[in-house]
Amino acid sequence: MNRVYVCSCFGVTEKQVKEHAEAGACTPRQIASACKAGTDCGSCVRRIQALLGRGDCPRRELLDRGVPALAAELPQAPAGLPEAA
């Protein structure tokens, strides 16, 4: 099997970048948070951008609708109150 490396600093492959994108990473910064690609010399950032393309982004779509895109952004119910249905 032929591995195509996107980030040689951290050994991140095209396949890994695509897997992170499928999991919801929409930007090079989100890819960097997931696997460090693009955080050392930065020469791979343009390639990451090309792999991400301009396709659908679940997080971007949520944000456009005003819905929190990350679970950490969801408001927490005060203790003792039932969760909203």
PyMOL commands that set and color helices and strands:
alter all, ss='L'
color gray80, all
select helices_A, chain A and resi 14-22+28-35+45-52+58-64+71-73
alter helices_A, ss='H'
color red, helices_A
select strands_A, chain A and resi 5-7+12-13
alter strands_A, ss='S'
color yellow, strands_A
deselect
rebuild
show_as cartoon
